[in-house]
Amino acid sequence: MNSFRSFLYKFARILGDVNAVKKGRVGKRVGRRVAGRATGKTMRKLFK
């Protein structure tokens, strides 16, 4: 069941990427993804 869920999440992310390319908002999407990863790393360090 977990593998199916992870597949769906990956598929949704790919669809979002395709949609961003179509609408010309790739930079925004990349920026948000980078910011999200940085926030996640910071939170992990704080709550270890």
C-alpha positions in Angstrom: 0.0 0.0 0.0 2.8 2.4 0.8 4.4 1.9 -2.6 1.2 2.8 -4.3 0.8 5.9 -2.2 4.4 7.0 -3.0 3.7 6.4 -6.6 0.7 8.6 -6.5 2.6 11.4 -4.8 5.4 11.2 -7.3 2.9 11.2 -10.2 1.2 14.3 -8.7 4.5 16.0 -8.4 5.3 15.3 -12.1 1.9 16.6 -13.1 2.6 19.7 -11.2 5.9 20.2 -12.9 4.3 19.7 -16.3 1.6 22.2 -15.4 4.2 24.7 -14.2 6.1 24.4 -17.5 2.9 25.0 -19.5 2.0 28.1 -17.5 5.6 29.4 -17.4 5.9 29.3 -13.6 8.9 27.0 -13.3 11.1 29.4 -11.4 8.4 29.9 -8.7 7.9 26.2 -8.3 11.7 25.5 -8.0 12.0 28.3 -5.5 9.2 26.9 -3.3 10.7 23.4 -3.5 14.1 24.6 -2.4 12.6 26.7 0.4 10.6 23.7 1.5 13.6 21.5 1.7 15.6 24.1 3.6 12.8 24.5 6.1 12.6 20.7 6.5 16.3 20.4 7.2 16.1 23.2 9.7 13.1 21.7 11.5 14.9 18.3 11.7 17.9 19.9 13.3 15.7 21.8 15.8 13.6 18.8 16.9 16.3 16.1 17.0 
